[in-house]
Amino acid sequence: MDLGGLIVPVPTLFADDGGLDPGRNARFARELSEARVDHLFLLGSLGEFPSVTEEERPRLLESVIESVSSPTDVWVGVGAPSTRQAARYADQAEGAGAAAVVAVAPYYLRPTEEAVARYYRALRSEVSIPLLAYNIPSLVGYALSPELVHRLAREGVLVGVKDTSGSIESVGRFLDGRPEGFAVFPGDDRLAAAAIGRGALGAVMGLANLVPKLCGELVRRARAGEAEKVSEAQRLVDELAAVVDAGPFPQAVKFLAQRLRRADVGYRAPYDPLSPEEEARVVERLGPVEARLVPYLGR
């Protein structure tokens, strides 16, 4: 499979009573697939994966995976605090038809580096589909080292890494010395063009939930080396990222998906809808950029 391109980390959508809403998730995923994004990333940070219960995961996977069509496929986040739990999630994702699994390192308690290596090897033995690591030190509590990730890649355990450190230097360290064919993706929308310019195969862009056409254009032009067009798209992405930053995560993304794309979204406590004050801040920040987003909002 082609791992490159635009990866969209989708939010998980809930019903008005806070329960999982398979229909809303299916419609949201279908509309992104119709926009011809390359990959959807289900149950990542934006997907509030710790909030989704064991019983809900199969229904969510089924509703999303069955709703997309080529060329879009679905990657599933399977990371967990324990190896046994993560392995169960990985097996479940493959059984549901996921194209790849993405595993954040064990979080809350900090294992040794060799224990982390055993964790990823155990996941590799559980599934036959591609396995990617997910480096997000701000939430896990520690960073995956490029040396460990590259070692596991050479062993055939990992095929890629999503780096959400917020640093182009960190992305560069995963790119430098990587085995041939190893995929590196930035998880910060602001780093998309720069990372692809340095050799990343694409980018994970949460803002694609709002403007999939803009993010798709950025990634395609960056991979084609069209510097001037890429710079224009990246500037607009950066401005939109500042809009999202005006509200809490991940609720601001859902609010803006509803406002810009008329998406039917839903929330689960404690990640409740924006307060009137929060909504006003986001809308105020959106004002100067909203008109320039219009060409990218049609289907």
C-alpha positions in Angstrom: 0.0 0.0 0.0 1.0 3.6 -0.5 1.6 5.2 2.9 2.2 8.7 1.5 -0.2 11.7 1.1 -2.7 13.4 3.4 -3.6 11.7 6.6 -6.7 13.1 8.4 -7.0 12.5 12.1 -10.7 12.5 12.4 -12.7 13.5 15.5 -15.0 11.0 17.2 -18.6 12.2 17.1 -21.1 11.6 19.8 -24.9 11.8 20.1 -26.7 14.6 21.9 -26.8 12.5 25.1 -23.0 11.8 24.9 -23.3 8.3 23.5 -21.4 7.1 20.5 -23.1 8.1 17.2 -22.1 5.7 14.4 -24.2 7.6 11.9 -22.6 10.9 12.5 -19.1 9.3 12.3 -20.0 7.5 9.1 -21.3 10.6 7.4 -18.3 12.6 8.5 -15.9 10.0 7.2 -17.8 9.6 3.9 -17.6 13.3 3.2 -13.9 13.3 3.7 -13.6 10.3 1.4 -15.6 12.1 -1.2 -13.0 14.9 -1.0 -10.5 12.2 -1.9 -8.2 12.4 1.1 -5.7 9.6 1.1 -6.0 8.2 4.6 -8.3 8.7 7.7 -6.7 8.2 11.1 -9.3 7.0 13.5 -8.9 7.1 17.3 -5.9 9.4 17.6 -5.7 12.4 20.0 -8.2 14.4 18.0 -10.4 11.3 18.1 -10.5 11.4 21.9 -9.4 7.7 22.0 -9.2 7.5 25.8 -12.9 8.5 25.9 -14.1 5.7 23.6 -14.9 2.5 25.6 -13.9 -1.1 24.7 -17.6 -1.8 23.8 -17.8 1.2 21.5 -14.7 0.7 19.5 -16.0 -2.1 17.2 -19.1 -0.1 16.3 -17.0 3.0 15.6 -14.5 1.0 13.4 -17.3 -0.6 11.5 -19.2 2.6 10.8 -16.2 4.5 9.6 -14.4 1.8 7.6 -17.6 0.8 5.8 -18.3 4.4 4.9 -15.2 5.2 2.9 -14.3 4.4 -0.7 -11.2 4.4 -2.8 -8.7 6.0 -2.7 -9.3 6.7 1.0 -8.4 4.0 3.5 -8.5 4.0 7.3 -5.7 3.8 9.9 -6.6 3.1 13.5 -5.0 4.2 16.7 -4.3 1.2 18.9 -1.9 2.5 21.6 -2.6 1.7 25.2 -0.9 1.7 28.6 -0.5 -2.1 28.5 0.8 -4.3 25.7 -2.0 -6.8 26.1 -4.6 -4.1 25.7 -2.8 -2.5 22.6 -2.5 -6.0 21.0 -6.2 -6.6 21.5 -7.0 -3.2 19.8 -4.6 -4.0 16.9 -6.2 -7.4 16.3 -9.6 -5.8 16.4 -8.6 -3.1 13.9 -7.2 -5.5 11.4 -10.3 -7.7 11.7 -12.5 -4.6 11.0 -10.6 -3.9 7.8 -8.1 -1.2 8.8 -5.3 -0.6 6.3 -2.8 0.2 9.0 -2.5 0.7 12.8 -0.8 3.5 14.6 0.4 3.0 18.2 1.3 5.7 20.7 3.9 4.4 23.2 2.6 3.2 26.6 1.6 6.3 28.6 1.1 7.4 32.2 3.8 5.2 33.6 7.1 5.3 31.8 8.5 2.0 30.7 12.2 1.4 29.8 13.2 1.8 26.2 13.6 -2.0 25.8 10.1 -2.5 27.2 8.8 0.0 24.6 10.7 -2.1 21.9 9.0 -5.2 23.2 5.6 -3.5 23.1 6.0 -2.6 19.4 7.3 -6.1 18.6 4.3 -7.6 20.3 2.0 -5.5 18.1 3.9 -6.4 15.0 3.4 -10.1 15.8 -0.3 -9.5 16.3 -1.2 -8.1 12.9 -0.1 -8.4 9.2 -1.0 -4.8 8.2 1.5 -1.9 8.5 2.4 -0.6 12.0 3.4 3.0 12.6 4.7 4.5 15.8 3.2 7.7 17.2 5.6 10.1 19.0 3.7 12.7 21.1 5.9 13.4 24.1 3.6 16.2 25.5 0.8 13.7 26.2 2.7 10.4 26.7 5.3 11.9 29.1 8.4 11.0 27.1 9.7 10.9 23.6 10.4 8.0 21.3 14.1 8.2 20.3 14.8 8.1 16.6 17.5 5.5 17.3 14.9 3.1 18.7 12.4 3.8 16.0 15.0 3.3 13.3 16.2 0.0 14.9 12.6 -1.3 15.0 12.2 -0.3 11.4 15.3 -2.3 10.4 13.9 -5.3 12.2 10.7 -5.0 10.1 8.5 -4.0 13.1 7.7 -0.4 12.1 7.0 1.0 8.6 6.7 4.6 9.7 6.2 7.2 12.5 3.9 10.1 13.1 5.9 12.8 15.0 3.7 15.2 17.0 6.5 16.9 18.9 5.8 20.3 17.3 9.4 20.6 16.2 10.8 20.5 12.7 14.1 19.5 14.3 12.5 16.4 15.8 10.9 15.5 12.4 14.3 15.9 10.9 15.9 13.5 13.4 13.4 10.8 12.3 14.2 11.6 8.7 17.9 11.5 9.1 19.4 8.0 9.0 16.0 6.3 8.4 16.0 3.0 6.6 15.0 3.1 3.0 11.3 3.3 2.5 10.6 4.3 6.1 7.7 6.8 6.3 7.9 9.9 8.4 4.9 12.2 8.9 4.6 15.5 10.9 1.6 15.7 13.2 1.6 19.5 13.3 -0.2 21.2 10.4 2.2 24.1 10.5 5.1 21.8 9.7 3.5 20.1 6.7 5.3 21.9 3.9 8.7 22.1 5.6 8.6 18.4 6.6 7.7 17.2 3.1 10.4 19.4 1.7 12.9 17.5 3.9 11.7 14.1 2.8 8.4 13.3 4.7 6.0 11.3 2.6 3.0 13.4 3.5 1.5 15.0 6.6 -1.1 14.3 9.3 -3.3 17.4 9.2 -6.2 17.9 11.7 -7.2 21.0 9.7 -8.2 18.8 6.8 -11.4 18.1 8.9 -12.3 21.7 8.1 -10.8 22.3 4.6 -9.8 18.9 3.1 -9.3 20.5 -0.3 -6.8 23.0 1.0 -4.8 20.5 2.9 -4.9 18.0 0.0 -3.6 20.7 -2.3 -0.8 21.6 0.1 0.4 18.0 0.4 0.2 17.3 -3.3 2.0 20.5 -4.3 4.7 20.0 -1.6 5.4 16.5 -2.9 5.6 17.9 -6.4 8.1 20.6 -5.3 5.9 23.5 -6.3 7.4 25.9 -3.8 5.4 29.1 -4.6 2.0 27.4 -4.5 3.0 25.5 -1.4 4.0 28.6 0.4 0.6 30.2 -0.3 -1.3 27.2 1.0 0.9 26.8 4.0 0.3 30.5 5.0 -3.5 30.0 4.9 -3.1 26.7 6.9 -1.1 28.6 9.5 -3.7 31.3 9.8 -6.4 28.6 10.3 -4.3 26.9 12.9 -4.3 30.1 14.9 -8.1 30.1 14.7 -8.3 26.6 16.2 -5.8 27.7 18.9 -8.3 30.3 20.1 -10.4 27.6 21.6 -9.9 24.3 23.6 -8.8 21.1 21.8 -10.5 19.1 20.4 -13.8 21.0 20.7 -12.7 23.9 18.6 -12.1 21.6 15.6 -15.6 20.2 15.9 -17.1 23.6 16.2 -15.3 24.8 13.1 -16.2 21.7 11.2 -19.8 22.4 11.9 -19.5 26.1 11.0 -17.4 25.7 7.8 -18.6 22.4 6.5 -22.0 22.1 8.1 -20.9 18.9 9.7 -23.1 17.2 12.2 -20.9 16.9 15.2 -21.3 15.8 18.8 -19.5 16.0 22.1 -18.7 13.9 25.2 -17.8 15.3 28.6 -15.4 16.5 29.7 -14.8 17.8 26.2 -18.0 19.8 26.0 -19.2 22.3 23.4 -17.5 25.7 23.4 -18.9 28.1 25.9 -20.3 31.4 24.5 -17.1 33.1 25.4 -14.9 30.5 23.8 -17.1 30.5 20.7 -16.9 34.3 20.4 -13.0 34.1 20.6 -12.9 31.5 17.8 -15.3 33.3 15.6 -13.5 36.6 16.1 -10.2 35.0 15.1 -11.9 33.3 12.1 -13.2 36.6 10.7 -10.2 37.8 8.7 -9.5 34.4 7.1 -13.0 32.9 6.5 -13.6 34.5 3.1 -10.3 33.1 1.8 -11.4 29.6 2.8 -14.6 29.7 0.7 -12.9 28.3 -2.5 -11.9 25.2 -0.6 -15.2 24.5 1.1 -17.4 23.2 -1.8 -17.5 19.5 -2.6 
